[in-house]
C-alpha cells in the first residue's frame, strides 16, 4: 500500500505510544555521538530522493523540501502525528527512521 497526499494534503502517519506517555519531540534518525560513544545508523545515504528514510524534525518549519519528505508534526498526549505535505508519498515497503522523545510516566 502506498500512502499519497492529494493536492489538499489530508494524509498522515500516527505513532501511538503506550498509555500515559506524552510525545514531546521527533527528530530524523541519524548517527549520534562521537568516537567510541557513536551510535551508527547504517541505512541509506542522506541525499535525495531517499532522505535517509527520515521525516523532518518536529522543530522544523513546514516547507516543501525536495531532499526530505515534507510535512509537519502535531502531538496529542500519547499520539505523534505527521501530516504529509500535498503530493508527498510513502511507498510500499519504504522504511522511516525516527528518534521519538517522550515523557515516560
C-alpha positions in Angstrom: 0.0 0.0 0.0 1.3 3.5 -0.9 0.3 6.5 1.2 -0.2 9.5 -1.0 -1.2 13.0 0.0 -3.6 14.7 -2.5 -3.1 18.3 -3.5 -5.3 19.1 -0.5 -3.0 17.1 1.8 -5.1 15.1 4.3 -2.8 12.1 4.7 -0.9 11.4 7.9 1.1 8.9 9.9 0.2 8.3 13.5 2.6 6.8 16.1 0.7 5.8 19.3 2.8 5.5 22.4 1.8 3.5 25.5 -0.9 5.0 27.7 0.4 7.6 30.0 3.4 8.6 27.7 3.4 12.1 26.2 5.0 12.9 22.8 7.5 15.8 23.1 9.6 15.9 20.0 10.5 13.9 16.9 13.9 14.1 15.1 15.1 12.4 11.9 17.2 9.4 12.9 20.9 9.9 12.1 24.2 8.8 13.6 24.6 10.2 17.1 27.7 10.8 19.3 31.4 10.7 18.5 34.2 8.3 18.8 33.6 5.2 20.9 30.2 6.6 22.0 28.9 6.9 18.4 25.6 5.2 17.6 25.7 4.5 13.8 22.7 4.3 11.6 23.8 2.1 8.7 21.0 2.7 6.2 20.5 4.8 3.1 22.6 7.8 2.1 21.2 11.2 3.1 20.9 12.6 -0.5 17.7 12.8 -2.5 15.3 11.1 -3.1 15.6 8.7 -0.1 16.4 11.4 2.5 17.9 8.5 4.6 14.4 7.3 5.5 13.7 10.3 7.7 10.9 12.8 8.1 11.5 16.4 9.1 12.1 17.2 12.8 9.1 18.4 14.8 11.0 21.6 15.4 11.3 22.3 11.7 9.2 24.9 9.9 6.7 23.5 7.4 8.3 23.6 3.9 8.2 21.8 0.6 11.8 20.4 0.9 12.8 18.3 -2.1 15.5 16.4 -0.2 13.4 15.1 2.6 9.8 14.1 2.8 7.8 17.2 3.7 5.0 18.0 6.2 4.6 18.9 9.9 4.2 17.2 13.3 1.4 17.6 15.9 1.3 16.0 19.3 -1.8 14.9 21.2 -0.9 13.3 24.5 0.5 9.9 23.5 -0.1 10.3 19.8 2.7 11.7 17.5 1.0 12.6 14.2 2.9 13.5 11.0 0.8 15.3 8.3 2.2 14.7 4.8 2.6 17.8 2.5 0.5 17.8 -0.7 1.8 15.3 -3.2 4.1 13.6 -0.7 4.0 9.8 -0.9 5.4 7.0 1.2 5.6 3.8 -0.8 5.1 0.1 0.0 8.0 -1.3 2.0 9.6 2.1 2.5 11.2 2.4 5.9 11.2 5.5 8.1 13.6 6.0 11.0 12.9 8.4 13.8 14.0 9.5 17.2 10.9 10.0 19.3 11.3 11.9 22.6 8.5 11.2 25.1 7.7 11.9 28.7 7.8 8.5 30.4 5.3 8.3 33.4 
